[in-house]
């Protein structure tokens, strides 16, 4: 196999640390809420609770969206792109390696978009990656495709 690449979204915080952060913020808000309650400013308490719940929802949404991934495999006579959505829906696309080109489009703001183009089809790859990562992944895919074209299909014994 010339290329076996799995792309996953980056997450800066693991779940354990997110729980610790939410517990710490909740604890601080609880102590602050007791102070406001003692001062007679009880209407602030629902807003503090809403803040903690919104933080919890934001982390939950972040980790839910990070459940998707993409897998690229180049072997035999096809390039297979398997895209798994965060909700688990799977889409498999097979492309012919001889006709597939890698396109990295630069935007005026310095971002980069990565596409696989083949016979009029255009597939976005790695939309969840940063621009430098997309450029690097594009170079890896292009190198694998050029190795495939130079050497042809791999023998069955490899």
Long-range contacts (C-beta under 8 A, 24 or more apart in sequence): 1-73, 1-74, 1-75, 1-154, 2-74, 2-75, 2-144, 2-147, 2-148, 2-154, 3-72, 3-73, 3-74, 3-75, 3-79, 3-140, 3-141, 3-144, 4-72, 4-73, 4-74, 4-75, 5-71, 5-72, 5-73, 5-137, 5-140, 5-141, 6-69, 6-70, 6-71, 6-72, 7-69, 7-70, 7-71, 7-72, 7-125, 7-126, 7-128, 7-129, 7-137, 8-66, 8-69, 9-65, 9-66, 9-68, 9-69, 9-128, 9-129, 10-128, 10-129, 10-130, 11-62, 11-63, 11-66, 13-59, 15-63, 18-59, 18-63, 21-55, 22-52, 22-55, 22-56, 22-59, 25-51, 25-52, 25-55, 26-52, 68-128, 70-125, 70-126, 72-125, 72-141, 74-144, 74-145, 74-148, 75-154, 76-153, 76-154, 77-153, 79-116, 79-145, 81-116, 81-123, 81-125, 93-123, 95-121, 95-123, 97-145, 97-148, 97-149, 98-148, 98-149, 100-145, 101-145, 102-138, 102-141, 102-142, 102-145, 103-138, 104-134, 104-135, 104-138, 112-138, 114-138, 116-141
